[in-house]
Amino acid sequence: MAKRITLVILVVAFLVGCIGSWFEVFDMDSYTKFLLTFSPFYLGLVASIGTNSVVEKIQEKKGQP
């Protein structure tokens, strides 16, 4: 579930930037600052998903004969 939520957050952020860049009223500098401010949060989510995947694979290998 967390993996899907993280992917949705990243896709929405990407789409807002792509669509907003076509409009003159969209302030891309402020949007970039927003993304940079929250990047540690996003990086933490991505890292936790990667770590969880590694742990699951290790546990699966230990469970196999």
Z-matrix of the N, CA and C atoms (Angstrom, degrees):
N
C 1 1.444
C 2 1.526 1 111.17
N 3 1.331 2 116.65 1 -43.79
C 4 1.462 3 120.43 2 -179.87
C 5 1.520 4 110.94 3 -63.28
N 6 1.329 5 116.11 4 -35.00
C 7 1.460 6 120.30 5 179.17
C 8 1.523 7 110.14 6 -62.42
N 9 1.312 8 116.80 7 -44.07
C 10 1.469 9 120.63 8 -179.82
C 11 1.519 10 111.42 9 -66.11
N 12 1.324 11 116.75 10 -41.61
C 13 1.462 12 120.39 11 179.50
C 14 1.521 13 110.48 12 -62.87
N 15 1.328 14 116.91 13 -43.85
C 16 1.460 15 120.63 14 178.78
C 17 1.517 16 111.05 15 -62.52
N 18 1.315 17 116.93 16 -43.78
C 19 1.460 18 119.77 17 178.42
C 20 1.522 19 111.55 18 -63.57
N 21 1.314 20 117.47 19 -38.84
C 22 1.469 21 120.69 20 177.67
C 23 1.525 22 110.40 21 -63.79
N 24 1.328 23 117.46 22 -43.41
C 25 1.463 24 121.22 23 178.58
C 26 1.522 25 110.46 24 -59.80
N 27 1.324 26 117.28 25 -45.72
C 28 1.461 27 120.75 26 -179.22
C 29 1.522 28 111.81 27 -66.64
N 30 1.318 29 117.83 28 -39.87
C 31 1.466 30 121.26 29 179.35
C 32 1.527 31 110.44 30 -66.63
N 33 1.323 32 117.09 31 -42.52
C 34 1.469 33 120.18 32 178.92
C 35 1.525 34 110.39 33 -62.99
N 36 1.329 35 117.36 34 -44.16
C 37 1.464 36 120.43 35 178.51
C 38 1.525 37 110.70 36 -61.39
N 39 1.323 38 117.30 37 -41.11
C 40 1.460 39 121.62 38 178.67
C 41 1.524 40 110.96 39 -64.29
N 42 1.329 41 116.45 40 -46.00
C 43 1.466 42 120.33 41 -178.52
C 44 1.526 43 112.02 42 -65.76
N 45 1.324 44 117.37 43 -39.72
C 46 1.465 45 120.11 44 177.61
C 47 1.521 46 110.05 45 -60.75
N 48 1.322 47 117.20 46 -43.00
C 49 1.463 48 120.49 47 178.20
C 50 1.514 49 112.64 48 -65.50
N 51 1.331 50 117.09 49 -43.07
C 52 1.469 51 120.82 50 -179.34
C 53 1.524 52 111.93 51 -66.63
N 54 1.312 53 115.96 52 -46.75
C 55 1.464 54 119.62 53 -178.69
C 56 1.526 55 110.37 54 -71.42
N 57 1.321 56 116.70 55 -41.43
C 58 1.461 57 120.24 56 -179.23
C 59 1.512 58 113.53 57 -64.79
N 60 1.320 59 117.65 58 -29.16
C 61 1.464 60 120.20 59 -178.82
C 62 1.526 61 112.57 60 -65.64
N 63 1.316 62 117.38 61 -17.75
C 64 1.468 63 120.79 62 179.21
C 65 1.524 64 112.69 63 -82.40
N 66 1.331 65 117.48 64 -14.34
C 67 1.458 66 121.08 65 -176.63
C 68 1.519 67 110.16 66 -105.51
N 69 1.321 68 115.55 67 133.61
C 70 1.459 69 120.91 68 -177.47
C 71 1.528 70 111.71 69 -67.34
N 72 1.320 71 116.99 70 -31.18
C 73 1.458 72 121.29 71 -177.51
C 74 1.537 73 111.92 72 -73.24
N 75 1.325 74 118.19 73 -18.37
C 76 1.467 75 122.86 74 -179.58
C 77 1.523 76 109.35 75 -74.58
N 78 1.314 77 116.95 76 122.56
C 79 1.465 78 121.99 77 -178.61
C 80 1.531 79 109.61 78 -89.14
N 81 1.320 80 115.52 79 98.04
C 82 1.461 81 120.78 80 -176.02
C 83 1.528 82 111.73 81 -67.93
N 84 1.335 83 117.89 82 -31.56
C 85 1.466 84 119.99 83 178.52
C 86 1.531 85 111.20 84 -64.05
N 87 1.317 86 116.71 85 -43.47
C 88 1.468 87 119.95 86 178.07
C 89 1.521 88 111.10 87 -66.52
N 90 1.316 89 116.70 88 -37.86
C 91 1.459 90 120.26 89 178.99
C 92 1.529 91 110.44 90 -65.48
N 93 1.321 92 116.78 91 -40.14
C 94 1.463 93 120.97 92 177.36
C 95 1.528 94 110.64 93 -63.24
N 96 1.327 95 116.70 94 -42.13
C 97 1.468 96 120.21 95 177.17
C 98 1.527 97 110.92 96 -62.67
N 99 1.328 98 116.31 97 -40.05
C 100 1.466 99 120.68 98 177.20
C 101 1.528 100 110.46 99 -59.70
N 102 1.335 101 116.92 100 -47.28
C 103 1.466 102 120.54 101 -179.66
C 104 1.525 103 111.56 102 -63.34
N 105 1.331 104 116.74 103 -40.44
C 106 1.463 105 119.97 104 179.15
C 107 1.528 106 111.48 105 -66.17
N 108 1.322 107 116.80 106 -35.58
C 109 1.462 108 120.67 107 179.54
C 110 1.521 109 111.31 108 -65.67
N 111 1.319 110 116.79 109 -40.14
C 112 1.458 111 120.70 110 -176.89
C 113 1.528 112 113.56 111 -96.28
N 114 1.318 113 118.01 112 5.32
C 115 1.467 114 120.06 113 -179.17
C 116 1.534 115 113.26 114 -62.06
N 117 1.339 116 120.98 115 -36.59
C 118 1.475 117 118.04 116 176.42
C 119 1.530 118 112.45 117 -60.21
N 120 1.325 119 116.81 118 -35.64
C 121 1.463 120 120.92 119 177.52
C 122 1.522 121 110.59 120 -64.20
N 123 1.340 122 116.24 121 -47.26
C 124 1.461 123 120.39 122 179.69
C 125 1.525 124 111.06 123 -64.35
N 126 1.323 125 116.78 124 -42.01
C 127 1.467 126 120.26 125 179.55
C 128 1.528 127 111.06 126 -63.23
N 129 1.323 128 116.37 127 -38.14
C 130 1.462 129 119.83 128 176.92
C 131 1.516 130 112.18 129 -63.17
N 132 1.337 131 116.52 130 -40.69
C 133 1.462 132 120.12 131 177.81
C 134 1.522 133 111.39 132 -63.31
N 135 1.327 134 116.11 133 -46.47
C 136 1.464 135 120.19 134 -178.92
C 137 1.528 136 110.40 135 -64.56
N 138 1.329 137 116.84 136 -41.61
C 139 1.466 138 120.22 137 179.30
C 140 1.527 139 111.50 138 -64.33
N 141 1.321 140 117.03 139 -39.18
C 142 1.468 141 119.05 140 -179.90
C 143 1.519 142 111.45 141 -67.60
N 144 1.318 143 116.92 142 -35.55
C 145 1.468 144 120.10 143 177.24
C 146 1.527 145 110.09 144 -66.44
N 147 1.326 146 116.77 145 -43.78
C 148 1.462 147 120.38 146 178.40
C 149 1.513 148 112.00 147 -63.09
N 150 1.318 149 116.43 148 -42.79
C 151 1.460 150 120.74 149 178.85
C 152 1.522 151 111.03 150 -63.59
N 153 1.314 152 116.33 151 -42.31
C 154 1.462 153 120.44 152 179.03
C 155 1.527 154 110.85 153 -62.63
N 156 1.317 155 117.67 154 -39.95
C 157 1.468 156 120.87 155 178.71
C 158 1.524 157 111.12 156 -63.40
N 159 1.326 158 116.73 157 -41.95
C 160 1.462 159 120.83 158 179.43
C 161 1.526 160 110.27 159 -64.46
N 162 1.325 161 116.92 160 -44.49
C 163 1.465 162 120.77 161 179.96
C 164 1.525 163 110.40 162 -62.00
N 165 1.326 164 117.66 163 -42.51
C 166 1.468 165 120.82 164 178.96
C 167 1.527 166 111.43 165 -62.53
N 168 1.325 167 117.66 166 -41.36
C 169 1.466 168 120.81 167 179.50
C 170 1.524 169 111.18 168 -65.86
N 171 1.321 170 117.05 169 -40.01
C 172 1.466 171 120.39 170 178.73
C 173 1.521 172 110.11 171 -65.17
N 174 1.325 173 117.10 172 -42.13
C 175 1.462 174 120.51 173 179.34
C 176 1.523 175 111.38 174 -65.93
N 177 1.329 176 117.87 175 -36.33
C 178 1.465 177 121.11 176 177.41
C 179 1.525 178 110.73 177 -64.51
N 180 1.338 179 116.84 178 -41.51
C 181 1.464 180 120.43 179 179.96
C 182 1.524 181 111.30 180 -66.83
N 183 1.324 182 117.49 181 -36.55
C 184 1.464 183 120.39 182 178.74
C 185 1.519 184 111.16 183 -68.59
N 186 1.317 185 117.31 184 -31.34
C 187 1.457 186 121.16 185 -178.67
C 188 1.514 187 113.53 186 -77.82
N 189 1.335 188 117.87 187 -18.93
C 190 1.465 189 121.14 188 179.83
C 191 1.524 190 109.86 189 -83.92
N 192 1.353 191 117.10 190 141.81
C 193 1.479 192 119.74 191 179.77
C 194 1.514 193 112.72 192 -72.72
